[in-house]
Amino acid sequence: MRIGALAHTTGVSRRLLRYYEEQGLLQPLRLPNGYREYADSDVAAVRHIRALLAAGLPTTVIARLLHCVHDEGERVVPSPCPEMVANLRQERRRITEAITHLQSSQQALDTMLDEALRQPGDRPELREQDHPAASA
């Protein structure tokens, strides 16, 4: 099937399919005229890629693990590949660290927002008597 048919079948844009190819996630056959020819198995591969991306895995990791997933009904499930568990644990640690960092950033922003939203009378440094130009 051509790229347009794969895009239509999977709901993934042609541009994104080409990106997956650049990342080594898809390897379509190249016809003599340069057109890409995708196999029926590429439909499942795109579904697997999307599931792994949704789990937060970067494409470099997906390239190493794509062969370790399969379909079980409508679900994408990992196979018992030796590198699967180690990579998933490593990516989980990376995501946990990112969440911790984002939570710290959120707390800092909340503090700043609370300060910015305080009424001027609540903040001694903004009282009118401290700003002679404001009362003139």
DSSP file (Angstrom, degrees, kcal/mol; ACC not computed):
  #  RESIDUE AA STRUCTURE BP1 BP2  ACC     N-H-->O    O-->H-N    N-H-->O    O-->H-N    TCO  KAPPA ALPHA  PHI   PSI    X-CA   Y-CA   Z-CA
    1    1 A M              0   0    0      0, 0.0    37,-4.0     0, 0.0     2,-0.1   0.000 360.0 360.0 360.0 151.2    0.0    0.0    0.0
    2    2 A R     >  -     0   0    0     35,-0.2     4,-2.1     1,-0.1     3,-0.3  -0.323 360.0 -98.8 -84.0 169.6    1.1    3.6   -0.6
    3    3 A I  H  > S+     0   0    0     33,-0.4     4,-2.7     1,-0.2     5,-0.2   0.850 121.3  55.9 -60.6 -37.0    1.7    6.2    2.0
    4    4 A G  H  > S+     0   0    0      1,-0.2     4,-2.4     2,-0.2    -1,-0.2   0.904 108.3  47.7 -62.9 -41.2   -1.7    7.8    1.5
    5    5 A A  H  > S+     0   0    0     -3,-0.3     4,-2.7     2,-0.2    -2,-0.2   0.903 112.8  48.5 -66.9 -40.8   -3.5    4.5    2.1
    6    6 A L  H  X S+     0   0    0     -4,-2.1     4,-2.5     2,-0.2     6,-0.4   0.909 111.5  50.4 -65.0 -41.2   -1.4    3.8    5.3
    7    7 A A  H  X>S+     0   0    0     -4,-2.7     4,-2.0    -5,-0.2     5,-0.6   0.928 113.4  45.4 -61.5 -44.9   -2.1    7.4    6.5
    8    8 A H  H  <5S+     0   0    0     -4,-2.4    -2,-0.2     1,-0.2    -1,-0.2   0.926 114.8  47.4 -64.4 -45.2   -5.8    6.9    5.9
    9    9 A T  H  <5S+     0   0    0     -4,-2.7    -2,-0.2     1,-0.2    -1,-0.2   0.877 122.9  32.6 -65.2 -39.6   -5.9    3.4    7.5
   10   10 A T  H  <5S-     0   0    0     -4,-2.5    -1,-0.2     2,-0.2    -2,-0.2   0.652  99.1-126.4 -94.6 -17.3   -3.9    4.4   10.6
   11   11 A G  T  <5 +     0   0    0     -4,-2.0     2,-0.4     1,-0.3    -3,-0.2   0.665  69.0 128.2  76.8  15.7   -5.1    8.0   11.0
   12   12 A V      < -     0   0    0     -5,-0.6    -1,-0.3    -6,-0.4    -2,-0.2  -0.885  63.1-110.9-107.4 135.8   -1.5    9.2   11.1
   13   13 A S     >  -     0   0    0     -2,-0.4     4,-2.1     1,-0.1     5,-0.2  -0.170  19.7-118.8 -64.3 156.3   -0.3   11.9    8.7
   14   14 A R  H  > S+     0   0    0      1,-0.2     4,-2.4     2,-0.2     5,-0.2   0.889 115.7  55.9 -59.2 -40.6    2.0   11.3    5.8
   15   15 A R  H  > S+     0   0    0      1,-0.2     4,-2.0     2,-0.2    -1,-0.2   0.910 108.1  47.1 -60.6 -42.5    4.5   13.6    7.3
   16   16 A L  H  > S+     0   0    0      2,-0.2     4,-2.6     1,-0.2    -1,-0.2   0.877 109.6  53.7 -68.5 -37.1    4.5   11.6   10.5
   17   17 A L  H  X S+     0   0    0     -4,-2.1     4,-1.9     2,-0.2    -2,-0.2   0.901 108.8  49.3 -62.8 -40.0    4.9    8.4    8.6
   18   18 A R  H  X S+     0   0    0     -4,-2.4     4,-2.5     2,-0.2    -2,-0.2   0.886 109.5  52.6 -65.7 -37.3    7.9    9.8    6.8
   19   19 A Y  H  X S+     0   0    0     -4,-2.0     4,-2.1     2,-0.2    -2,-0.2   0.926 106.7  52.3 -62.4 -44.5    9.3   10.9   10.2
   20   20 A Y  H  <>S+     0   0    0     -4,-2.6     5,-2.8     1,-0.2     6,-0.9   0.892 109.6  50.1 -58.3 -38.9    8.8    7.3   11.5
   21   21 A E  H ><5S+     0   0    0     -4,-1.9     3,-1.6     4,-0.2    -2,-0.2   0.929 108.1  51.9 -64.9 -44.6   10.8    6.1    8.5
   22   22 A E  H 3<5S+     0   0    0     -4,-2.5    -2,-0.2     1,-0.3    -1,-0.2   0.849 109.0  51.8 -58.6 -34.4   13.6    8.6    9.2
   23   23 A Q  T 3<5S-     0   0    0     -4,-2.1    -1,-0.3    -5,-0.1    -2,-0.2   0.462 119.0-112.5 -82.5  -1.9   13.8    7.3   12.8
   24   24 A G  T < 5S+     0   0    0     -3,-1.6    -3,-0.2    -4,-0.3    -2,-0.1   0.628  86.3 118.0  81.8  13.6   14.1    3.7   11.5
   25   25 A L  S   <S+     0   0    0     -5,-2.8     2,-0.4    -6,-0.2    -4,-0.2   0.783  77.0  32.8 -84.6 -27.9   10.7    2.7   12.9
   26   26 A L        -     0   0    0     -6,-0.9    -2,-0.2    -9,-0.1    -1,-0.2  -0.975  61.3-168.4-126.4 142.6    9.2    1.9    9.5
   27   27 A Q        -     0   0    0     -2,-0.4     3,-0.1    -3,-0.1    -6,-0.0  -0.654  16.1-174.1-129.6  76.9   11.1    0.4    6.5
   28   28 A P        -     0   0    0      0, 0.0     2,-0.2     0, 0.0    10,-0.2  -0.316  31.8-104.8 -69.4 155.1    8.9    0.6    3.4
   29   29 A L  E     -A   37   0A   0      8,-2.5     8,-2.8     1,-0.0     2,-0.6  -0.553  31.5-134.0 -72.4 141.6    9.9   -0.9    0.2
   30   30 A R  E     -A   36   0A   0     -2,-0.2     6,-0.2     6,-0.2     5,-0.1  -0.903  15.9-145.8-102.8 122.6   11.1    1.7   -2.4
   31   31 A L    >   -     0   0    0      4,-2.8     3,-2.7    -2,-0.6     6,-0.0  -0.380  32.0-100.7 -78.0 162.1    9.6    1.2   -5.8
   32   32 A P  T 3  S+     0   0    0      0, 0.0    -1,-0.1     0, 0.0    -2,-0.0   0.804 125.5  55.8 -55.3 -29.3   11.7    2.1   -8.9
   33   33 A N  T 3  S-     0   0    0      2,-0.1     3,-0.1     1,-0.0    -2,-0.0   0.445 122.3-107.9 -83.7   2.1    9.8    5.3   -9.2
   34   34 A G  S <  S+     0   0    0     -3,-2.7    -1,-0.0     1,-0.3     2,-0.0   0.312  73.0 139.8  91.9  -8.1   10.8    6.2   -5.6
   35   35 A Y        -     0   0    0     -5,-0.1    -4,-2.8     1,-0.1     2,-0.3  -0.350  54.6-117.1 -67.8 149.5    7.3    5.7   -4.1
   36   36 A R  E     -A   30   0A   0     -6,-0.2     2,-0.5    -3,-0.1   -33,-0.4  -0.694  23.2-160.6 -85.8 139.1    7.1    4.0   -0.8
   37   37 A E  E     -A   29   0A   0     -8,-2.8    -8,-2.5    -2,-0.3     2,-0.3  -0.970   9.2-160.7-123.0 115.1    5.3    0.7   -0.6
   38   38 A Y        -     0   0    0    -37,-4.0     2,-0.2    -2,-0.5   -12,-0.0  -0.688  11.2-130.9 -97.3 147.8    4.1   -0.4    2.8
   39   39 A A    >   -     0   0    0     -2,-0.3     3,-1.5     1,-0.1     4,-0.4  -0.494  27.8-109.3 -87.9 162.7    3.2   -3.9    3.9
   40   40 A D  T >> S+     0   0    0      1,-0.3     3,-1.4     2,-0.2     4,-0.7   0.833 118.9  64.6 -59.3 -31.9    0.0   -4.8    5.7
   41   41 A S  H 3> S+     0   0    0      1,-0.3     4,-2.0     2,-0.2    -1,-0.3   0.706  86.8  71.2 -66.5 -18.6    2.2   -5.4    8.8
   42   42 A D  H <> S+     0   0    0     -3,-1.5     4,-2.4     2,-0.2    -1,-0.3   0.760  88.0  63.0 -69.7 -23.4    3.1   -1.7    8.8
   43   43 A V  H <> S+     0   0    0     -3,-1.4     4,-1.8    -4,-0.4    -1,-0.2   0.945 107.8  41.9 -63.0 -47.2   -0.5   -0.9    9.9
   44   44 A A  H  X S+     0   0    0     -4,-0.7     4,-2.6     2,-0.2    -2,-0.2   0.897 111.7  56.1 -65.5 -39.9    0.2   -2.9   13.1
   45   45 A A  H  X S+     0   0    0     -4,-2.0     4,-2.7     1,-0.2    -2,-0.2   0.909 107.0  48.9 -60.0 -42.0    3.6   -1.3   13.4
   46   46 A V  H  X S+     0   0    0     -4,-2.4     4,-2.6     2,-0.2    -1,-0.2   0.909 110.4  51.1 -64.6 -40.8    2.1    2.2   13.3
   47   47 A R  H  X S+     0   0    0     -4,-1.8     4,-2.1     2,-0.2    -2,-0.2   0.912 111.8  47.7 -60.8 -41.9   -0.4    1.2   16.0
   48   48 A H  H  X S+     0   0    0     -4,-2.6     4,-2.4     2,-0.2    -2,-0.2   0.913 110.8  51.0 -65.5 -43.2    2.5   -0.2   18.1
   49   49 A I  H  X S+     0   0    0     -4,-2.7     4,-2.6     1,-0.2    -2,-0.2   0.928 110.4  49.3 -59.6 -45.8    4.6    3.0   17.6
   50   50 A R  H  X S+     0   0    0     -4,-2.6     4,-2.3     1,-0.2    -1,-0.2   0.889 111.0  49.8 -63.0 -39.9    1.6    5.2   18.7
   51   51 A A  H  X S+     0   0    0     -4,-2.1     4,-1.2     2,-0.2    -1,-0.2   0.907 112.4  47.0 -66.1 -41.3    1.1    3.1   21.8
   52   52 A L  H  <>S+     0   0    0     -4,-2.4     5,-2.1     2,-0.2    -2,-0.2   0.875 111.9  50.4 -69.5 -37.4    4.7    3.3   22.8
   53   53 A L  H ><5S+     0   0    0     -4,-2.6     3,-1.8     1,-0.2    -2,-0.2   0.908 107.3  54.3 -63.9 -40.9    4.8    7.0   22.1
   54   54 A A  H 3<5S+     0   0    0     -4,-2.3    -1,-0.2     1,-0.3    -2,-0.2   0.792 102.2  58.6 -63.5 -27.3    1.7    7.4   24.3
   55   55 A A  T 3<5S-     0   0    0     -4,-1.2    -1,-0.3    -5,-0.1    -2,-0.2   0.484 124.9-105.2 -79.6  -2.4    3.6    5.6   27.1
   56   56 A G  T < 5S+     0   0    0     -3,-1.8    -3,-0.2     1,-0.3    -2,-0.1   0.563  70.1 146.8  94.0   8.8    6.2    8.3   26.9
   57   57 A L      < -     0   0    0     -5,-2.1    -1,-0.3     1,-0.1     2,-0.1  -0.614  45.5-127.0 -81.6 136.5    8.9    6.5   25.1
   58   58 A P    >>  -     0   0    0      0, 0.0     4,-2.4     0, 0.0     3,-0.7  -0.410  26.6-108.2 -75.1 159.2   11.1    8.4   22.7
   59   59 A T  H 3> S+     0   0    0      1,-0.3     4,-2.4     2,-0.2     5,-0.1   0.797 117.1  61.7 -61.3 -29.1   11.6    7.2   19.2
   60   60 A T  H 3> S+     0   0    0      2,-0.2     4,-0.8     1,-0.2    -1,-0.3   0.899 109.7  41.0 -64.5 -37.9   15.1    6.1   19.9
   61   61 A V  H X> S+     0   0    0     -3,-0.7     4,-1.6     2,-0.2     3,-0.6   0.891 111.7  56.0 -74.0 -40.7   13.9    3.6   22.5
   62   62 A I  H 3X S+     0   0    0     -4,-2.4     4,-2.2     1,-0.2    -2,-0.2   0.890 101.3  58.4 -58.4 -39.1   10.9    2.6   20.4
   63   63 A A  H 3< S+     0   0    0     -4,-2.4     4,-0.3     1,-0.2    -1,-0.2   0.852 109.9  44.0 -59.6 -34.0   13.3    1.7   17.6
   64   64 A R  H << S+     0   0    0     -4,-0.8    -1,-0.2    -3,-0.6    -2,-0.2   0.770 123.8  34.5 -79.5 -26.0   15.0   -0.8   20.0
   65   65 A L  H >< S+     0   0    0     -4,-1.6     3,-2.7    -3,-0.2    -2,-0.2   0.513  84.0  97.9-109.9  -6.4   11.8   -2.2   21.4
   66   66 A L  G >< S+     0   0    0     -4,-2.2     3,-1.2     1,-0.3    -1,-0.1   0.844  83.9  55.1 -56.7 -35.8    9.3   -2.2   18.5
   67   67 A H  G 3  S+     0   0    0     -4,-0.3    -1,-0.3     1,-0.2    -2,-0.1   0.596  98.6  67.0 -72.2  -8.2   10.0   -5.9   17.8
   68   68 A C  G <  S+     0   0    0     -3,-2.7    11,-4.5    11,-0.1     2,-0.3   0.287  89.6  74.7 -97.0   9.4    9.1   -6.6   21.4
   69   69 A V  E <   +B   78   0B   0     -3,-1.2     2,-0.3     9,-0.3   -21,-0.1  -0.897  52.6 171.3-121.8 153.9    5.4   -5.7   21.2
   70   70 A H  E     -B   77   0B   0      7,-2.6     7,-3.0    -2,-0.3     2,-0.3  -0.941  35.2 -92.6-149.1 169.9    2.4   -7.5   19.6
   71   71 A D  E     -B   76   0B   0     -2,-0.3     2,-0.4     5,-0.2     5,-0.2  -0.686  25.1-176.0 -89.9 140.3   -1.3   -7.2   19.4
   72   72 A E  E >  S-B   75   0B   0      3,-3.0     3,-1.8    -2,-0.3     2,-0.5  -0.823  72.1 -57.5-131.4  92.1   -3.6   -9.0   21.8
   73   73 A G  T 3  S-     0   0    0     -2,-0.4    -1,-0.0     1,-0.3     0, 0.0  -0.618 120.4 -19.9  68.2-124.1   -7.0   -8.3   20.5
   74   74 A E  T 3  S+     0   0    0     -2,-0.5     2,-0.3    -3,-0.1    -1,-0.3   0.488 123.1  92.0 -90.4  -5.8   -7.3   -4.4   20.6
   75   75 A R  E <   -B   72   0B   0     -3,-1.8    -3,-3.0     2,-0.0     2,-0.6  -0.640  68.8-138.8 -95.3 147.8   -4.4   -4.1   23.0
   76   76 A V  E     -B   71   0B   0     -2,-0.3    -5,-0.2    -5,-0.2    -2,-0.1  -0.924  32.4-179.0 -99.5 122.0   -0.7   -3.6   22.3
   77   77 A V  E     -B   70   0B   0     -7,-3.0    -7,-2.6    -2,-0.6     2,-0.2  -0.921  26.3-111.7-126.8 149.1    1.3   -5.7   24.8
   78   78 A P  E     -B   69   0B   0      0, 0.0    -9,-0.3     0, 0.0   -10,-0.0  -0.496  24.3-138.2 -77.0 146.4    5.0   -6.3   25.4
   79   79 A S        -     0   0    0    -11,-4.5     2,-2.3    -2,-0.2     5,-0.1  -0.583  37.1 -93.8 -91.2 163.3    6.6   -9.6   24.6
   80   80 A P        +     0   0    0      0, 0.0   -11,-0.1     0, 0.0    -1,-0.0  -0.295  64.4 158.1 -79.1  58.9    9.2  -11.0   27.0
   81   81 A C    >>  -     0   0    0     -2,-2.3     3,-0.9   -13,-0.3     4,-0.8  -0.620  47.8-126.5 -78.1 141.0   12.2   -9.6   25.2
   82   82 A P  H 3> S+     0   0    0      0, 0.0     4,-0.8     0, 0.0     3,-0.2   0.880 108.5  45.8 -56.8 -40.3   15.2   -9.3   27.5
   83   83 A E  H 3> S+     0   0    0      1,-0.2     4,-2.3     2,-0.1     5,-0.2   0.661  96.4  77.6 -79.9 -13.9   15.8   -5.6   26.8
   84   84 A M  H <> S+     0   0    0     -3,-0.9     4,-2.7     2,-0.2     5,-0.2   0.955  95.5  42.7 -61.4 -53.7   12.1   -4.7   27.2
   85   85 A V  H  X S+     0   0    0     -4,-0.8     4,-2.5     1,-0.2     5,-0.2   0.921 115.7  48.8 -62.6 -45.3   11.9   -4.7   31.0
   86   86 A A  H  X S+     0   0    0     -4,-0.8     4,-2.2     1,-0.2    -1,-0.2   0.917 114.3  45.6 -61.7 -43.9   15.2   -2.8   31.4
   87   87 A N  H  X S+     0   0    0     -4,-2.3     4,-2.5     2,-0.2    -2,-0.2   0.897 112.6  50.4 -67.2 -40.5   14.3   -0.2   28.9
   88   88 A L  H  X S+     0   0    0     -4,-2.7     4,-2.1    -5,-0.2    -2,-0.2   0.902 111.6  48.4 -64.9 -40.0   10.8    0.3   30.4
   89   89 A R  H  X S+     0   0    0     -4,-2.5     4,-2.3    -5,-0.2    -2,-0.2   0.920 111.8  49.4 -64.7 -43.2   12.2    0.7   33.9
   90   90 A Q  H  X S+     0   0    0     -4,-2.2     4,-2.1    -5,-0.2    -2,-0.2   0.918 112.8  46.7 -62.7 -43.8   14.8    3.2   32.6
   91   91 A E  H  X S+     0   0    0     -4,-2.5     4,-2.4     2,-0.2    -1,-0.2   0.851 109.5  54.6 -68.3 -33.5   12.1    5.2   30.8
   92   92 A R  H  X S+     0   0    0     -4,-2.1     4,-2.6     2,-0.2    -1,-0.2   0.911 108.5  49.1 -64.7 -41.9    9.9    5.1   33.9
   93   93 A R  H  X S+     0   0    0     -4,-2.3     4,-2.4     2,-0.2    -2,-0.2   0.919 110.7  50.8 -61.2 -43.5   12.7    6.5   36.0
   94   94 A R  H  X S+     0   0    0     -4,-2.1     4,-2.0     1,-0.2    -2,-0.2   0.917 112.5  45.9 -61.2 -43.7   13.2    9.3   33.4
   95   95 A I  H  X S+     0   0    0     -4,-2.4     4,-2.6     2,-0.2    -1,-0.2   0.890 110.4  53.4 -68.0 -39.4    9.5   10.1   33.5
   96   96 A T  H  X S+     0   0    0     -4,-2.6     4,-2.4     2,-0.2    -2,-0.2   0.914 109.8  48.5 -61.2 -42.5    9.4   10.1   37.3
   97   97 A E  H  X S+     0   0    0     -4,-2.4     4,-2.4     2,-0.2    -1,-0.2   0.901 111.2  50.3 -63.4 -40.7   12.3   12.5   37.4
   98   98 A A  H  X S+     0   0    0     -4,-2.0     4,-2.6     2,-0.2    -2,-0.2   0.902 110.1  50.0 -64.3 -40.6   10.6   14.8   34.9
   99   99 A I  H  X S+     0   0    0     -4,-2.6     4,-2.6     2,-0.2    -2,-0.2   0.923 110.1  50.5 -63.3 -44.1    7.4   14.7   36.9
  100  100 A T  H  X S+     0   0    0     -4,-2.4     4,-1.9     1,-0.2    -2,-0.2   0.918 112.0  47.6 -59.5 -44.7    9.3   15.6   40.1
  101  101 A H  H  X S+     0   0    0     -4,-2.4     4,-2.2     1,-0.2    -2,-0.2   0.915 112.3  49.0 -63.5 -43.6   10.9   18.5   38.3
  102  102 A L  H  X S+     0   0    0     -4,-2.6     4,-2.6     1,-0.2    -2,-0.2   0.872 108.6  53.4 -65.4 -36.8    7.6   19.7   36.8
  103  103 A Q  H  X S+     0   0    0     -4,-2.6     4,-2.3     2,-0.2    -1,-0.2   0.895 108.7  49.6 -64.7 -38.8    6.0   19.5   40.3
  104  104 A S  H  X S+     0   0    0     -4,-1.9     4,-2.2     2,-0.2    -2,-0.2   0.915 111.8  48.5 -63.6 -43.1    8.8   21.7   41.7
  105  105 A S  H  X S+     0   0    0     -4,-2.2     4,-2.5     1,-0.2    -2,-0.2   0.905 110.2  51.9 -62.6 -41.4    8.2   24.2   38.9
  106  106 A Q  H  X S+     0   0    0     -4,-2.6     4,-2.6     1,-0.2    -2,-0.2   0.908 109.0  49.8 -62.7 -42.5    4.5   24.1   39.5
  107  107 A Q  H  X S+     0   0    0     -4,-2.3     4,-2.2     2,-0.2    -1,-0.2   0.905 110.7  49.7 -63.5 -41.0    5.0   24.9   43.2
  108  108 A A  H  X S+     0   0    0     -4,-2.2     4,-2.2     2,-0.2    -2,-0.2   0.920 112.6  47.3 -63.9 -42.9    7.3   27.8   42.3
  109  109 A L  H  X S+     0   0    0     -4,-2.5     4,-2.9     2,-0.2    -2,-0.2   0.894 109.5  53.6 -64.9 -39.2    4.7   29.2   39.9
  110  110 A D  H  X S+     0   0    0     -4,-2.6     4,-2.7     2,-0.2    -2,-0.2   0.907 109.2  49.1 -60.7 -41.8    2.0   28.8   42.5
  111  111 A T  H  X S+     0   0    0     -4,-2.2     4,-2.1     2,-0.2    -2,-0.2   0.928 113.2  46.4 -63.2 -45.5    4.0   30.8   45.0
  112  112 A M  H  X S+     0   0    0     -4,-2.2     4,-2.6     2,-0.2    -2,-0.2   0.912 113.0  49.6 -63.2 -42.6    4.6   33.5   42.4
  113  113 A L  H  X S+     0   0    0     -4,-2.9     4,-2.0     2,-0.2    -2,-0.2   0.913 108.8  52.0 -63.8 -43.4    1.0   33.5   41.4
  114  114 A D  H  X S+     0   0    0     -4,-2.7     4,-0.7     1,-0.2    -1,-0.2   0.922 112.3  46.6 -57.9 -44.5   -0.2   33.8   45.0
  115  115 A E  H >< S+     0   0    0     -4,-2.1     3,-0.8     1,-0.2    -2,-0.2   0.907 112.0  50.3 -64.3 -42.3    2.1   36.8   45.5
  116  116 A A  H 3< S+     0   0    0     -4,-2.6    -1,-0.2     1,-0.2    -2,-0.2   0.803 111.2  49.1 -67.9 -28.9    1.0   38.4   42.3
  117  117 A L  H 3< S+     0   0    0     -4,-2.0    -1,-0.2    -5,-0.2    -2,-0.2   0.510  82.0 116.2 -91.9  -5.0   -2.7   38.0   43.2
  118  118 A R  S << S-     0   0    0     -3,-0.8     5,-0.1    -4,-0.7    -3,-0.0  -0.348  75.7-106.3 -61.6 144.1   -2.4   39.4   46.7
  119  119 A Q    >>  -     0   0    0      1,-0.1     3,-1.7     3,-0.0     4,-0.6  -0.440  27.1-116.6 -68.8 145.7   -4.4   42.6   47.2
  120  120 A P  G >4 S+     0   0    0      0, 0.0     3,-1.2     0, 0.0     6,-0.4   0.848 115.7  56.9 -54.6 -35.7   -2.2   45.7   47.5
  121  121 A G  G 34 S+     0   0    0      1,-0.3     6,-0.1     4,-0.1    -3,-0.0   0.715  99.7  60.3 -67.6 -20.5   -3.4   46.3   51.1
  122  122 A D  G <4 S+     0   0    0     -3,-1.7    -1,-0.3     1,-0.1     3,-0.1   0.632  97.2  67.3 -79.6 -14.3   -2.2   42.9   52.0
  123  123 A R    X<  -     0   0    0     -3,-1.2     3,-2.4    -4,-0.6     4,-0.3  -0.908  68.3-158.3-115.4 109.9    1.4   43.8   51.0
  124  124 A P  G >  S+     0   0    0      0, 0.0     3,-1.5     0, 0.0     6,-0.2   0.830  91.8  62.0 -54.8 -33.8    3.1   46.3   53.2
  125  125 A E  G 3  S+     0   0    0      1,-0.3    -4,-0.1    -3,-0.1    -3,-0.0   0.655 105.3  47.8 -70.2 -12.3    5.6   47.2   50.5
  126  126 A L  G <  S+     0   0    0     -3,-2.4    -1,-0.3    -6,-0.4     5,-0.1   0.291  80.0 129.1-109.9   9.5    2.7   48.4   48.3
  127  127 A R    X   -     0   0    0     -3,-1.5     3,-1.2    -4,-0.3     4,-0.4  -0.335  67.0-120.4 -65.6 148.1    0.8   50.6   50.8
  128  128 A E  G >  S+     0   0    0      1,-0.3     3,-1.7     2,-0.2     7,-0.3   0.854 109.6  58.9 -60.0 -39.8    0.0   54.1   49.6
  129  129 A Q  G 3  S+     0   0    0      1,-0.3    -1,-0.3     5,-0.1    -2,-0.1   0.752 101.9  56.4 -65.3 -21.1    1.9   55.9   52.4
  130  130 A D  G <  S+     0   0    0     -3,-1.2    -1,-0.3     1,-0.2    -2,-0.2   0.594 105.3  55.4 -83.4  -8.9    5.1   54.1   51.2
  131  131 A H    X>  +     0   0    0     -3,-1.7     3,-1.4    -4,-0.4     4,-0.9  -0.768  62.0 179.5-125.3  84.9    4.6   55.5   47.7
  132  132 A P  H >> S+     0   0    0      0, 0.0     4,-0.8     0, 0.0     3,-0.6   0.827  81.2  59.9 -57.1 -33.1    4.4   59.3   47.9
  133  133 A A  H 34 S+     0   0    0      1,-0.2     3,-0.3     2,-0.2    -5,-0.0   0.813  99.5  57.4 -65.9 -28.5    4.0   59.5   44.1
  134  134 A A  H <4 S+     0   0    0     -3,-1.4    -1,-0.2    -6,-0.2    -5,-0.1   0.797 108.3  45.4 -73.3 -28.3    0.8   57.4   44.2
  135  135 A S  H <<        0   0    0     -4,-0.9    -1,-0.2    -3,-0.6    -2,-0.2   0.551 360.0 360.0 -92.5  -6.8   -0.9   59.8   46.6
  136  136 A A     <        0   0    0     -4,-0.8    -1,-0.2    -3,-0.3    -2,-0.1   0.468 360.0 360.0 -77.9 360.0    0.0   63.0   44.8
